[in-house]
Amino acid sequence: MGKFCLPEDMSAVMIGGARRAAVTSVLVVLTLVAVVGDASVSGANGKPAGLTAAPAVAQRLVARQAPAELGAVTAIAAGYGHSLALRSDGTVLAWGRNSEGQLGDGTLDPSLTPVRVCAVGQVAPCTRFLTGVIAIAAGFVHSVALLRDRTVVAWGQNVTGQLGDGTSTDRSVPVRVCAVGEVAPCSQFLSGVRAIASGDSDHNLALLVDGAVVAWGFNAFGQLGDGGYAGSPVPVRVCAVGESAPCGRFLSGARSIAVGEGHSLAVVGTGHAVAWGFNGAGEVGDGTSDNFRPIPVRVCAVGETAPCDRFLNGVSALAAGAFHSMALLGSGSVVSWGYNVEGQIGDGTRDNHRLVPVRVCAEGQVAPCDRFLYGVRHIAANGFHSLAQLSSGGVLAWGYNGYGQLGDGTRVNRLTPVRVCAVGEVAPCGRFLYLIRAIAAGIDHNLALQPNYTVVDWGLNNHGQLGDGTTSDRSVPVQVLALQGPAKSSGDAG
């Protein structure tokens, strides 16, 4: 299943072919935004005009293959209607929507609580489970995992080749991602991978140990960065800045990667940010709103105007929402750029587009801000909201809040950061999340890894993506549950 989130018409959760059909309308939509201004003013209920949740589907209340307990979680990830957790033993848990097999348990049955992801080649009911995993990522309705041997597996929807196995066949258990240049059935597989990234998207990035970047999946906006617009069911190399297709040089020296709905980001060299793909809202950050950038361009410095003379540097990490981007600087401060109608940029305004980075305001500020966010350890973004994890372990959120995804106990959009409440609080909250180890942003829900290595989440829950055994939205964090049951022995990835 797929969805291309149109900023001015988010009412449809577009599936499969409907997503691809929406591609041709995106330019018209964003042009209208630029001409008319803010056409998605929030309604009385706090959600953008026309936004409706996908109807909740029947959920299984007893999850098959559920672990005896959640176990010590070391990493988390979130997509549209599903969530992932990586345990310290290298196994992966998943919960929520499963209509395309994105839970990886060999079925298409949704689950309100975690189930274990099957090993490569298994058929439900699985007797062996995925192990040796060191990193996870969640796309819109697919999932990706990096294994200890530096290869990659993926599962879920595959209509645009986002699983990277050379086909367009959905997979309810993991399959191996092919090597660059392979044709199905692949005989060689992607290797030497250091990091993976996916998001509110149907494409993925992989950062290789040599600093190169490869991409696969949907490419109608140039988000694969290979200079063209043809999707690829196997990885292709991302071109170097300044190249034109067919590229003779490729991106090198990359240190970090991030994926938005139609655009991609990387930190290269000594901390420069580059971006490519869809740019109708300025999410590429080069000072323009030219529609597509199929080749990476450098992100401008704060305060620049196109054509920029200075560029963003000192970047340690990146994050991307549907149509906006964020950068964490080495100083612990955060800058953002792109689409801002829901306040997801965090500069205290709802101006349509920020074509170059602006500084994110401090908590409690009102535009024009005179204090700015600092002391940040990690950032995350998805959909139309943003998150920051502080060095102290507290969590801040800002932007769209129609489903409670900011976690402050309300459904009020926030133009500057607010603190995420503690489990069990009611607004106005007196206690807040603290000593958090990691954060993950889904399209309309979020996860946080607690000091005791358990998981809490909040926001939209129409598919059970919060893992608390219900389909009720939550405006403050709730604990992810795990059903009691006999533990299964784990096998290897294949």
C-alpha positions, 0 to 999 in steps of 0.5 A: 500500500502507498500514500503520497501525502499532499499537503493541501489535500491529505483527506485521502490515504492513497493506496497502491496505484492511487499513490502513483496516479497522485504524482502528476497532481503534486506540482499543481497542488504546491503551485496553488499553495504558493499562489493562494497562500495557506489553504490548509488552515486547521479546523476546530478539531485541530486537524488540517482541512479535509484530513481523515484517518483511514478507517480502523480495520479488524484487529487480532486481539491475540497475536501469534508468535508473540514473545513471552515479554517485550525484552530489552529493546535497543532501537525503534522505528515507525511507519504509517500504521506500524511500528518496529522494535529491535531487541538486544538479541538481534530479533525484531518485533512489529505491531500495527497494520499488516495489510501488505505484510509489513509486520513480517510475520508471514501473514496479512493480519494486523496485530495490536501487540508485538509479533516476531519478524520471521526469518528469510524464506519462512512461511507462516506459521514461522518456526524461525525468526529474523536474527543478527539485526543491528539496525531497523527502518520503517517506510510507509508500509514496508520495513527494512533491517540491516544485518550484522553481516552488513547485508539488508533485508526488507518486507511489506509492500513492494509495488514500486520496488521498495524491497529491493529484491528486483521484483514488485511483489509484496512480501510478508516475510523478509527478502534479501536486497539485491546488489547494484546492477542485479536483475531478479532472481538476484545472485548477488546481494547488497553488502558493506552497508553501514546504515539504512534509512526509510520514512514516509516514503516508498524508497530507501537509502543505504550508506555503505562503509566506503561512504557511498550511498545507494537508493532503490524504490519509487523515483518519480521526483528524482529521490533516488538521486541517480539523475533520472526519474525511473524507479528501480527495484534494485539499488542504484548509486547516488550521483555526486553534486554537480553531475548530470545523467548518466553520472560519471561521479557518485556521492562519496564521503557520506556520514549520515542519511535521511529519507522524506516522502519524496526527497532524500538527505545526506551529510557528507565530508566534514559536515555539509548537508546535501539533498535531492528529490522533490522540492516543491516546498523547498525541502531540498534547501537550496533557496528555490522551490524548483520542483525536482532535483534528481541530482544532489545539491548543497543545502544553503546556510541560514539566512542565505538567498538563492543563488547561495554563496554559503552552505550549511556545515557542521551537521551531525545528523539529518531528519525528514518529514513529508515535505520538510527537513531538519539538521542537528548541528554539532553545537546541539542546535537544530535548523529546519526548512521546507513546508511549514503550514502546520508549524513543523519548522519550529520557528514560531510561524506558519509561513508556507515554505522556508527555502533555506534553513531557519533556527528552531525556537526554544521551548515557550518562545513566540515569533520572532524568537530570541532564544533557540533550541540547543542541547539536542542529542537526536532529531526525528521527523515524519509526516507534518511534525518534528521531534528532538531528544535532549541531552538530558533525555527529555523529548520535545515535539512541534507541528501538527497535533491532530492525533496527539502526536506531539504528546503534550496531552492536547490536540493543538498544533504547536509552532515551537517545541513543547515537552512530551508528557510522561506516561499516565499524565493528563494535560496540563502535564506535571511530569514529562518523559526523561532519560529517554534513550532513542526516539522515532517518528511515524507519520502520525505517531511516535515511539520513545525508548525508556531508560529500562529499555521498554518502549512507549508511544503516542499519537494515531492508533487506528491500526494498533500501531501504539501496541497497547492492545487498543485502537484508541489514539493517545495524546500522552505516551502509553506503554507497548504491551507484550502478550504472555506466551511460550517463547520460540527459539530464534533462527538466523536470517535465512 
